[in-house]
């Protein structure tokens, strides 16, 4: 499933890196602990988190995570958006909580 398909199915707002919307997602990971993400997320996953600071982008780049869903409409600083855009990490946002987003992704077949 592509980032574009996920964004449409979950009514996510695309915040940056629209050029990456056609990248494939092959799994998902949800956590607000960067150390847990570094230990458990895999290349090609979509990451669901409340976190919106620059270290999130650094971890996504390190792990080759192409998309991050920011839950609960957490605000994202312009510097974070710019860094994500520069690194090709698509940031998406939703008003829903992480638990709800994960359930919907699971129902779409993202495991």
The first five atom37 places (N, CA, C, CB, O) and aatype in JSON, in Angstrom:
{
  "aatype": [20, 20, 20, 20, 20, 20, 20, 20, 20, 20, 20, 20, 20, 20, 20, 20, 20, 20, 20, 20, 20, 20, 20, 20, 20, 20, 20, 20, 20, 20, 20, 20, 20, 20, 20, 20, 20, 20, 20, 20, 20, 20, 20, 20, 20, 20, 20, 20, 20, 20, 20, 20, 20, 20, 20, 20, 20, 20, 20, 20, 20, 20, 20, 20, 20, 20, 20, 20, 20, 20, 20, 20, 20, 20, 20, 20, 20, 20, 20, 20, 20, 20, 20, 20, 20, 20, 20, 20, 20, 20, 20, 20, 20, 20, 20, 20, 20, 20, 20, 20, 20, 20, 20, 20, 20, 20, 20, 20, 20, 20, 20],
  "atom_mask": [
    [1, 1, 1, 1, 1],
    [1, 1, 1, 1, 1],
    [1, 1, 1, 1, 1],
    [1, 1, 1, 1, 1],
    [1, 1, 1, 1, 1],
    [1, 1, 1, 1, 1],
    [1, 1, 1, 1, 1],
    [1, 1, 1, 1, 1],
    [1, 1, 1, 1, 1],
    [1, 1, 1, 1, 1],
    [1, 1, 1, 1, 1],
    [1, 1, 1, 1, 1],
    [1, 1, 1, 1, 1],
    [1, 1, 1, 1, 1],
    [1, 1, 1, 1, 1],
    [1, 1, 1, 1, 1],
    [1, 1, 1, 1, 1],
    [1, 1, 1, 1, 1],
    [1, 1, 1, 1, 1],
    [1, 1, 1, 1, 1],
    [1, 1, 1, 1, 1],
    [1, 1, 1, 1, 1],
    [1, 1, 1, 1, 1],
    [1, 1, 1, 1, 1],
    [1, 1, 1, 1, 1],
    [1, 1, 1, 1, 1],
    [1, 1, 1, 1, 1],
    [1, 1, 1, 1, 1],
    [1, 1, 1, 1, 1],
    [1, 1, 1, 1, 1],
    [1, 1, 1, 1, 1],
    [1, 1, 1, 1, 1],
    [1, 1, 1, 1, 1],
    [1, 1, 1, 1, 1],
    [1, 1, 1, 1, 1],
    [1, 1, 1, 1, 1],
    [1, 1, 1, 1, 1],
    [1, 1, 1, 1, 1],
    [1, 1, 1, 1, 1],
    [1, 1, 1, 1, 1],
    [1, 1, 1, 1, 1],
    [1, 1, 1, 1, 1],
    [1, 1, 1, 1, 1],
    [1, 1, 1, 1, 1],
    [1, 1, 1, 1, 1],
    [1, 1, 1, 1, 1],
    [1, 1, 1, 1, 1],
    [1, 1, 1, 1, 1],
    [1, 1, 1, 1, 1],
    [1, 1, 1, 1, 1],
    [1, 1, 1, 1, 1],
    [1, 1, 1, 1, 1],
    [1, 1, 1, 1, 1],
    [1, 1, 1, 1, 1],
    [1, 1, 1, 1, 1],
    [1, 1, 1, 1, 1],
    [1, 1, 1, 1, 1],
    [1, 1, 1, 1, 1],
    [1, 1, 1, 1, 1],
    [1, 1, 1, 1, 1],
    [1, 1, 1, 1, 1],
    [1, 1, 1, 1, 1],
    [1, 1, 1, 1, 1],
    [1, 1, 1, 1, 1],
    [1, 1, 1, 1, 1],
    [1, 1, 1, 1, 1],
    [1, 1, 1, 1, 1],
    [1, 1, 1, 1, 1],
    [1, 1, 1, 1, 1],
    [1, 1, 1, 1, 1],
    [1, 1, 1, 1, 1],
    [1, 1, 1, 1, 1],
    [1, 1, 1, 1, 1],
    [1, 1, 1, 1, 1],
    [1, 1, 1, 1, 1],
    [1, 1, 1, 1, 1],
    [1, 1, 1, 1, 1],
    [1, 1, 1, 1, 1],
    [1, 1, 1, 1, 1],
    [1, 1, 1, 1, 1],
    [1, 1, 1, 1, 1],
    [1, 1, 1, 1, 1],
    [1, 1, 1, 1, 1],
    [1, 1, 1, 1, 1],
    [1, 1, 1, 1, 1],
    [1, 1, 1, 1, 1],
    [1, 1, 1, 1, 1],
    [1, 1, 1, 1, 1],
    [1, 1, 1, 1, 1],
    [1, 1, 1, 1, 1],
    [1, 1, 1, 1, 1],
    [1, 1, 1, 1, 1],
    [1, 1, 1, 1, 1],
    [1, 1, 1, 1, 1],
    [1, 1, 1, 1, 1],
    [1, 1, 1, 1, 1],
    [1, 1, 1, 1, 1],
    [1, 1, 1, 1, 1],
    [1, 1, 1, 1, 1],
    [1, 1, 1, 1, 1],
    [1, 1, 1, 1, 1],
    [1, 1, 1, 1, 1],
    [1, 1, 1, 1, 1],
    [1, 1, 1, 1, 1],
    [1, 1, 1, 1, 1],
    [1, 1, 1, 1, 1],
    [1, 1, 1, 1, 1],
    [1, 1, 1, 1, 1],
    [1, 1, 1, 1, 1],
    [1, 1, 1, 1, 1],
    [1, 1, 1, 1, 1]
  ],
  "atom_positions": [
    [[0.85, -1.16, 0.0], [0.0, 0.0, 0.0], [0.9, 1.23, 0.0], [-0.97, -0.01, 1.22], [1.92, 1.24, 0.68]],
    [[0.53, 2.26, -0.74], [1.35, 3.46, -0.81], [0.95, 4.46, 0.29], [1.21, 4.12, -2.19], [-0.12, 4.36, 0.89]],
    [[1.84, 5.41, 0.53], [1.55, 6.48, 1.48], [0.3, 7.24, 1.03], [2.76, 7.44, 1.62], [-0.54, 7.6, 1.85]],
    [[0.18, 7.48, -0.26], [-0.99, 8.18, -0.8], [-2.29, 7.44, -0.48], [-0.85, 8.35, -2.32], [-3.28, 8.05, -0.08]],
    [[-2.28, 6.12, -0.66], [-3.47, 5.31, -0.37], [-3.82, 5.34, 1.12], [-3.25, 3.86, -0.82], [-4.99, 5.42, 1.49]],
    [[-2.8, 5.28, 1.95], [-3.02, 5.35, 3.4], [-3.58, 6.72, 3.77], [-1.7, 5.08, 4.17], [-4.54, 6.8, 4.54]],
    [[-3.0, 7.77, 3.24], [-3.46, 9.13, 3.54], [-4.92, 9.3, 3.15], [-2.59, 10.17, 2.83], [-5.7, 9.91, 3.88]],
    [[-5.3, 8.78, 1.99], [-6.69, 8.9, 1.53], [-7.63, 8.08, 2.41], [-6.8, 8.45, 0.06], [-8.7, 8.56, 2.8]],
    [[-7.24, 6.86, 2.71], [-8.11, 5.97, 3.49], [-8.35, 6.47, 4.91], [-7.5, 4.57, 3.54], [-9.42, 6.27, 5.47]],
    [[-7.35, 7.14, 5.49], [-7.45, 7.61, 6.87], [-7.74, 9.11, 6.96], [-6.17, 7.29, 7.62], [-7.77, 9.67, 8.06]],
    [[-7.95, 9.75, 5.81], [-8.19, 11.21, 5.76], [-7.09, 11.98, 6.5], [-9.56, 11.54, 6.37], [-7.37, 12.86, 7.31]],
    [[-5.84, 11.63, 6.2], [-4.7, 12.29, 6.83], [-4.35, 13.56, 6.07], [-3.48, 11.34, 6.87], [-4.53, 13.64, 4.85]],
    [[-3.86, 14.55, 6.79], [-3.38, 15.78, 6.18], [-1.9, 15.61, 5.87], [-3.61, 17.0, 7.12], [-1.12, 15.25, 6.74]],
    [[-1.52, 15.87, 4.63], [-0.11, 15.79, 4.22], [0.54, 17.12, 4.58], [0.04, 15.48, 2.69], [0.12, 18.18, 4.1]],
    [[1.57, 17.07, 5.41], [2.25, 18.29, 5.86], [3.46, 18.64, 5.01], [2.67, 18.14, 7.3], [3.77, 19.81, 4.83]],
    [[4.15, 17.62, 4.49], [5.32, 17.88, 3.65], [5.74, 16.61, 2.91], [6.5, 18.4, 4.51], [5.24, 15.52, 3.17]],
    [[6.66, 16.81, 1.98], [7.24, 15.73, 1.17], [6.19, 14.98, 0.37], [8.0, 14.76, 2.06], [6.15, 13.75, 0.36]],
    [[5.34, 15.74, -0.3], [4.32, 15.13, -1.16], [4.93, 14.3, -2.28], [3.42, 16.2, -1.75], [4.27, 13.41, -2.83]],
    [[6.17, 14.58, -2.63], [6.83, 13.82, -3.69], [7.01, 12.35, -3.32], [8.19, 14.43, -4.01], [7.24, 11.51, -4.19]],
    [[6.91, 12.03, -2.02], [7.07, 10.65, -1.58], [5.79, 9.88, -1.41], [7.8, 10.64, -0.31], [5.8, 8.75, -0.91]],
    [[4.66, 10.46, -1.81], [3.36, 9.82, -1.57], [3.18, 8.48, -2.28], [2.28, 10.75, -1.99], [2.34, 7.68, -1.87]],
    [[3.93, 8.23, -3.31], [3.77, 6.97, -4.03], [4.73, 5.88, -3.55], [3.96, 7.2, -5.5], [4.82, 4.82, -4.16]],
    [[5.44, 6.15, -2.46], [6.32, 5.12, -1.89], [5.47, 4.07, -1.19], [7.33, 5.75, -0.9], [4.42, 4.36, -0.63]],
    [[5.96, 2.84, -1.24], [5.26, 1.71, -0.63], [5.55, 1.62, 0.87], [5.67, 0.41, -1.32], [6.67, 1.88, 1.32]],
    [[4.54, 1.25, 1.61], [4.65, 0.99, 3.04], [4.41, -0.5, 3.24], [3.63, 1.86, 3.88], [3.43, -1.05, 2.74]],
    [[5.31, -1.15, 3.97], [5.17, -2.6, 4.14], [4.97, -3.02, 5.59], [6.38, -3.28, 3.59], [5.01, -4.22, 5.9]],
    [[4.75, -2.07, 6.47], [4.51, -2.39, 7.87], [4.38, -1.1, 8.66], [5.64, -3.27, 8.45], [4.48, -0.01, 8.1]],
    [[4.16, -1.23, 9.94], [4.0, -0.05, 10.76], [4.58, -0.23, 12.14], [2.57, 0.31, 10.87], [4.81, -1.35, 12.6]],
    [[4.82, 0.9, 12.79], [5.32, 0.88, 14.16], [4.77, 2.1, 14.88], [6.88, 0.88, 14.18], [4.69, 3.18, 14.3]],
    [[4.38, 1.93, 16.13], [3.83, 3.04, 16.92], [4.58, 3.12, 18.24], [2.31, 2.86, 17.16], [4.63, 2.15, 19.0]],
    [[5.15, 4.28, 18.52], [5.8, 4.52, 19.8], [6.19, 5.99, 19.89], [7.05, 3.62, 19.96], [6.43, 6.66, 18.89]],
    [[6.23, 6.48, 21.13], [6.71, 7.81, 21.4], [8.09, 7.78, 22.07], [5.72, 8.56, 22.28], [8.6, 8.81, 22.5]],
    [[8.67, 6.61, 22.15], [10.02, 6.45, 22.71], [10.99, 6.19, 21.56], [10.07, 5.28, 23.77], [10.92, 5.15, 20.9]],
    [[11.89, 7.14, 21.33], [12.8, 7.01, 20.21], [13.65, 5.74, 20.3], [13.7, 8.22, 20.13], [13.92, 5.11, 19.27]],
    [[14.06, 5.36, 21.49], [14.87, 4.14, 21.64], [14.07, 2.9, 21.24], [15.36, 4.01, 23.09], [14.63, 1.97, 20.66]],
    [[12.79, 2.89, 21.54], [11.94, 1.75, 21.13], [11.79, 1.71, 19.61], [10.55, 1.84, 21.8], [11.83, 0.64, 19.01]],
    [[11.62, 2.86, 19.01], [11.5, 2.93, 17.55], [12.79, 2.43, 16.91], [11.18, 4.38, 17.08], [12.76, 1.66, 15.95]],
    [[13.92, 2.87, 17.44], [15.2, 2.44, 16.88], [15.4, 0.94, 17.0], [16.35, 3.17, 17.57], [16.05, 0.32, 16.16]],
    [[14.85, 0.34, 18.04], [14.99, -1.1, 18.25], [13.95, -1.92, 17.49], [14.89, -1.41, 19.71], [14.22, -3.07, 17.12]],
    [[12.76, -1.34, 17.25], [11.68, -2.15, 16.71], [11.17, -1.83, 15.32], [10.58, -2.07, 17.6], [10.67, -2.71, 14.63]],
    [[11.3, -0.58, 14.9], [10.8, -0.22, 13.57], [11.73, -0.74, 12.5], [10.64, 1.31, 13.44], [12.91, -0.98, 12.74]],
    [[11.17, -0.9, 11.31], [11.94, -1.45, 10.2], [11.85, -0.54, 8.98], [11.45, -2.87, 9.84], [10.91, 0.25, 8.84]],
    [[12.82, -0.67, 8.13], [12.83, 0.07, 6.86], [11.5, -0.14, 6.15], [14.02, -0.39, 5.96], [11.01, -1.27, 6.06]],
    [[10.92, 0.94, 5.65], [9.67, 0.84, 4.91], [8.42, 0.92, 5.76], [9.66, -0.41, 4.15], [7.31, 0.87, 5.23]],
    [[8.57, 1.03, 7.09], [7.41, 1.15, 7.98], [6.86, 2.57, 7.95], [7.79, 0.77, 9.42], [7.55, 3.52, 7.61]],
    [[5.59, 2.68, 8.31], [5.01, 3.97, 8.66], [5.08, 4.04, 10.19], [3.51, 4.13, 8.12], [4.8, 3.06, 10.87]],
    [[5.45, 5.21, 10.71], [5.62, 5.38, 12.15], [4.52, 6.3, 12.66], [7.03, 5.96, 12.49], [4.3, 7.38, 12.1]],
    [[3.82, 5.89, 13.7], [2.75, 6.69, 14.3], [3.24, 7.17, 15.66], [1.41, 5.86, 14.43], [3.66, 6.38, 16.5]],
    [[3.17, 8.5, 15.86], [3.69, 9.09, 17.09], [3.06, 10.45, 17.36], [5.21, 9.22, 17.02], [2.51, 11.08, 16.46]],
    [[3.14, 10.88, 18.6], [2.78, 12.23, 19.01], [3.97, 13.18, 18.89], [2.26, 12.23, 20.45], [3.8, 14.4, 18.85]],
    [[5.17, 12.63, 18.84], [6.38, 13.43, 18.86], [6.55, 14.24, 17.58], [7.59, 12.54, 19.06], [6.23, 13.77, 16.49]],
    [[7.05, 15.46, 17.73], [7.2, 16.32, 16.55], [8.51, 17.1, 16.56], [6.03, 17.28, 16.46], [8.59, 18.16, 15.94]],
    [[9.53, 16.62, 17.25], [10.79, 17.36, 17.28], [11.77, 16.81, 16.25], [11.41, 17.31, 18.68], [11.53, 15.77, 15.64]],
    [[12.87, 17.51, 16.06], [13.83, 17.16, 15.01], [14.41, 15.75, 15.16], [14.96, 18.15, 15.01], [14.75, 15.13, 14.16]],
    [[14.51, 15.25, 16.38], [15.07, 13.9, 16.55], [14.2, 12.83, 15.9], [15.23, 13.59, 18.03], [14.7, 11.77, 15.52]],
    [[12.91, 13.09, 15.76], [12.01, 12.15, 15.08], [12.46, 11.99, 13.62], [10.53, 12.65, 15.15], [12.5, 10.88, 13.09]],
    [[12.78, 13.1, 12.99], [13.23, 13.05, 11.6], [14.57, 12.31, 11.5], [13.35, 14.48, 11.0], [14.78, 11.51, 10.59]],
    [[15.46, 12.57, 12.43], [16.76, 11.89, 12.43], [16.6, 10.37, 12.53], [17.63, 12.4, 13.58], [17.26, 9.63, 11.82]],
    [[15.73, 9.93, 13.41], [15.49, 8.48, 13.56], [14.86, 7.91, 12.29], [14.57, 8.2, 14.78], [15.24, 6.83, 11.84]],
    [[13.92, 8.63, 11.71], [13.28, 8.15, 10.47], [14.3, 8.02, 9.34], [12.15, 9.11, 10.04], [14.26, 7.06, 8.57]],
    [[15.21, 8.97, 9.24], [16.26, 8.9, 8.21], [17.17, 7.71, 8.47], [17.09, 10.21, 8.18], [17.48, 6.95, 7.55]],
    [[17.59, 7.54, 9.71], [18.47, 6.44, 10.08], [17.87, 5.08, 9.74], [18.79, 6.51, 11.57], [18.56, 4.2, 9.25]],
    [[16.57, 4.92, 10.0], [15.9, 3.64, 9.79], [15.24, 3.5, 8.41], [14.85, 3.44, 10.86], [14.67, 2.46, 8.1]],
    [[15.33, 4.54, 7.6], [14.7, 4.57, 6.27], [13.19, 4.39, 6.37], [15.3, 3.48, 5.37], [12.59, 3.6, 5.64]],
    [[12.59, 5.14, 7.29], [11.14, 5.18, 7.45], [10.62, 6.29, 6.56], [10.72, 5.41, 8.96], [10.96, 7.46, 6.78]],
    [[9.81, 5.98, 5.56], [9.41, 7.0, 4.59], [8.27, 7.92, 5.03], [9.01, 6.33, 3.34], [8.07, 8.98, 4.43]],
    [[7.52, 7.53, 6.06], [6.36, 8.33, 6.46], [6.13, 8.26, 7.95], [5.11, 7.86, 5.71], [6.31, 7.22, 8.59]],
    [[5.72, 9.41, 8.5], [5.38, 9.5, 9.92], [3.99, 10.1, 10.02], [6.44, 10.37, 10.71], [3.7, 11.13, 9.41]],
    [[3.13, 9.44, 10.79], [1.8, 9.97, 11.08], [1.85, 10.6, 12.46], [0.7, 8.86, 10.99], [2.13, 9.92, 13.46]],
    [[1.58, 11.9, 12.52], [1.53, 12.63, 13.78], [0.09, 12.57, 14.28], [2.02, 14.11, 13.61], [-0.82, 13.07, 13.62]],
    [[-0.1, 11.97, 15.43], [-1.46, 11.8, 15.96], [-1.86, 12.99, 16.84], [-1.55, 10.5, 16.77], [-1.03, 13.81, 17.23]],
    [[-3.15, 13.06, 17.12], [-3.76, 14.06, 18.01], [-3.46, 15.5, 17.61], [-3.29, 13.83, 19.41], [-3.38, 16.39, 18.46]],
    [[-3.28, 15.72, 16.3], [-3.02, 17.07, 15.77], [-1.89, 17.79, 16.48], [-4.27, 17.9, 15.87], [-1.93, 19.0, 16.65]],
    [[-0.88, 17.03, 16.9], [0.27, 17.66, 17.55], [0.87, 18.7, 16.62], [1.33, 16.6, 17.94], [1.05, 18.44, 15.43]],
    [[1.19, 19.88, 17.14], [1.76, 20.92, 16.3], [3.17, 20.56, 15.85], [1.77, 22.26, 17.04], [3.93, 19.93, 16.59]],
    [[3.51, 20.96, 14.64], [4.83, 20.66, 14.07], [5.5, 21.98, 13.71], [4.71, 19.73, 12.83], [4.96, 22.78, 12.94]],
    [[6.68, 22.2, 14.27], [7.44, 23.41, 14.01], [7.91, 23.46, 12.56], [8.65, 23.49, 14.96], [8.15, 22.43, 11.93]],
    [[8.02, 24.66, 12.04], [8.44, 24.84, 10.65], [9.82, 24.23, 10.39], [8.46, 26.34, 10.3], [10.06, 23.71, 9.3]],
    [[10.72, 24.29, 11.36], [12.06, 23.71, 11.18], [11.99, 22.2, 11.0], [12.96, 24.05, 12.37], [12.78, 21.62, 10.26]],
    [[11.04, 21.56, 11.67], [10.86, 20.11, 11.53], [10.29, 19.79, 10.15], [9.92, 19.56, 12.64], [10.72, 18.83, 9.5]],
    [[9.32, 20.57, 9.7], [8.76, 20.37, 8.36], [9.83, 20.53, 7.29], [7.61, 21.36, 8.1], [9.89, 19.74, 6.34]],
    [[10.68, 21.53, 7.44], [11.74, 21.76, 6.45], [12.72, 20.59, 6.44], [12.49, 23.07, 6.76], [13.12, 20.13, 5.37]],
    [[13.11, 20.12, 7.62], [14.06, 19.0, 7.69], [13.44, 17.74, 7.09], [14.48, 18.74, 9.15], [14.11, 17.01, 6.35]],
    [[12.2, 17.47, 7.39], [11.52, 16.31, 6.83], [11.45, 16.42, 5.31], [10.1, 16.16, 7.41], [11.7, 15.44, 4.6]],
    [[11.1, 17.58, 4.82], [11.05, 17.8, 3.36], [12.42, 17.57, 2.75], [10.56, 19.24, 3.04], [12.54, 16.87, 1.74]],
    [[13.47, 18.15, 3.34], [14.83, 17.99, 2.83], [15.26, 16.53, 2.8], [15.81, 18.79, 3.67], [16.0, 16.11, 1.91]],
    [[14.79, 15.74, 3.78], [15.18, 14.33, 3.88], [14.22, 13.4, 3.14], [15.26, 13.93, 5.35], [14.47, 12.19, 3.07]],
    [[13.13, 13.94, 2.59], [12.17, 13.11, 1.87], [11.28, 12.26, 2.76], [12.91, 12.22, 0.93], [10.78, 11.21, 2.33]],
    [[11.08, 12.7, 3.99], [10.2, 11.99, 4.92], [8.83, 12.65, 4.87], [10.78, 12.01, 6.38], [8.7, 13.82, 5.2]],
    [[7.82, 11.9, 4.46], [6.47, 12.45, 4.38], [5.86, 12.5, 5.78], [5.58, 11.61, 3.43], [5.76, 11.48, 6.46]],
    [[5.46, 13.71, 6.19], [4.77, 13.88, 7.47], [3.29, 14.03, 7.21], [5.33, 15.1, 8.25], [2.86, 14.82, 6.36]],
    [[2.51, 13.27, 7.95], [1.05, 13.3, 7.85], [0.5, 13.58, 9.24], [0.48, 11.96, 7.26], [1.14, 13.25, 10.25]],
    [[-0.68, 14.17, 9.31], [-1.26, 14.47, 10.63], [-2.73, 14.09, 10.66], [-1.09, 15.96, 10.98], [-3.43, 14.13, 9.65]],
    [[-3.17, 13.72, 11.88], [-4.55, 13.33, 12.1], [-4.99, 13.83, 13.48], [-4.73, 11.8, 11.99], [-4.17, 13.93, 14.39]],
    [[-6.27, 14.13, 13.65], [-6.77, 14.48, 14.98], [-6.96, 13.25, 15.87], [-8.09, 15.24, 14.86], [-7.15, 13.39, 17.08]],
    [[-6.93, 12.07, 15.29], [-7.19, 10.84, 16.05], [-5.99, 10.45, 16.9], [-7.55, 9.69, 15.1], [-4.86, 10.85, 16.63]],
    [[-6.26, 9.67, 17.95], [-5.18, 9.2, 18.81], [-4.44, 8.04, 18.15], [-5.74, 8.78, 20.18], [-4.92, 7.44, 17.19]],
    [[-3.28, 7.74, 18.69], [-2.42, 6.71, 18.12], [-3.11, 5.35, 18.06], [-1.14, 6.6, 18.92], [-2.99, 4.64, 17.06]],
    [[-3.82, 4.98, 19.1], [-4.5, 3.69, 19.16], [-5.48, 3.54, 18.0], [-5.23, 3.53, 20.5], [-5.53, 2.49, 17.35]],
    [[-6.25, 4.57, 17.74], [-7.23, 4.54, 16.66], [-6.55, 4.43, 15.3], [-8.12, 5.79, 16.7], [-6.99, 3.66, 14.45]],
    [[-5.49, 5.18, 15.11], [-4.76, 5.14, 13.83], [-4.19, 3.75, 13.58], [-3.63, 6.2, 13.82], [-4.29, 3.22, 12.48]],
    [[-3.59, 3.17, 14.61], [-3.01, 1.83, 14.46], [-4.09, 0.82, 14.1], [-2.29, 1.4, 15.76], [-3.88, -0.03, 13.23]],
    [[-5.24, 0.9, 14.75], [-6.34, -0.01, 14.43], [-6.8, 0.11, 12.98], [-7.52, 0.25, 15.35], [-7.07, -0.89, 12.32]],
    [[-6.87, 1.34, 12.5], [-7.29, 1.56, 11.11], [-6.23, 1.05, 10.14], [-7.56, 3.05, 10.86], [-6.57, 0.47, 9.1]],
    [[-4.97, 1.27, 10.46], [-3.91, 0.75, 9.59], [-3.93, -0.77, 9.56], [-2.53, 1.24, 10.07], [-3.74, -1.37, 8.5]],
    [[-4.16, -1.38, 10.69], [-4.24, -2.84, 10.76], [-5.39, -3.35, 9.89], [-4.42, -3.3, 12.23], [-5.25, -4.34, 9.17]],
    [[-6.52, -2.66, 9.96], [-7.69, -3.04, 9.15], [-7.41, -2.9, 7.66], [-8.91, -2.19, 9.53], [-8.0, -3.6, 6.84]],
    [[-6.5, -1.99, 7.3], [-6.11, -1.81, 5.89], [-5.11, -2.87, 5.42], [-5.51, -0.43, 5.68], [-4.81, -2.96, 4.23]],
    [[-4.61, -3.66, 6.36], [-3.65, -4.69, 6.0], [-2.21, -4.34, 6.3], [-3.79, -4.99, 4.56], [-1.29, -5.09, 5.97]],
    [[-1.99, -3.18, 6.95], [-0.63, -2.79, 7.35], [-0.36, -3.48, 8.69], [-0.46, -1.21, 7.47], [-0.99, -3.15, 9.69]],
    [[0.55, -4.41, 8.7], [0.84, -5.19, 9.9], [2.2, -4.84, 10.47], [0.78, -6.68, 9.6], [2.61, -5.4, 11.48]]
  ]
}
